[in-house]
Amino acid sequence: MSNHPMSDSPADDFERNLYRGGELIAAGQLDDARGFLERAHELRPADAKTRSLLGVTYFKLGMYDLA
């Protein structure tokens, strides 16, 4: 699977980017995770899981103002 945000239908796009971002966090690939999670957040800005994972990613990357 590619390490770049994916695009399809909005629902599929959201879910794929969210889950891929989570997988990349678990693998320690935070810069790649950030791109996927930012794409998911663009599609569903109010989604709590996306906001949480993105906040964790920003925190681990030292981007405390965004976390």
N, C-alpha and C positions, 0 to 999 in steps of 0.2 A: 504494500500500500504506500502511496506517496506521502511525503511529509509536507505537503502543501494543502491549505484549506480546499475542500471539495465543494462543488456546486452541482445541484440537481434541482428537484422540486423543493420548495421552501421547507416542507416538513422533513423530507429525507435529508436535505442539506443540514438542517439544524441538528438532527439526531446524529448523523455521521460525524459532524464536526465536534459535537459535545463528547461523544464517546471516544473518538480518536484523541481528543485533547486529554481526557482522563487517562487513557492508556499511556500517553506520552509523559504525563506527570509521574505515573507509577514507574516508568522506565528512566526517570531522571532527565528527560529531554525537554527541559522547561522552555527553551526558546521556541522549539517547534510546537509545543503544547499551546503556548501563548497565541500563535497565529490561528490555530483551530478554534480555540475558545473565544477569541475576539470575533471571529466570523459567526459563531453560534450566538454570541451576545448581540451582534448586529441584527440577527434574525428574530431573536426573542429577548429583548432587553430586560424584561421583568422576570425571566425564569430564574428561580432561586438557586437551582443546582449550578447553572452556568455562572451566575454571579459569584457563588461560593468558590468554585474551582478556579475561576479567573482571579479572584482575590488571593487565593493560596499561591497561584502561579506568580502573580505580581510580587507578593511578599517574599517568596523564595528567590526571586530574581533581584531583590533589593529595591524594588520599585514601590516603596512604602506609601508614597503619596497617592498611588492608584489603588493600592490594596484596600 
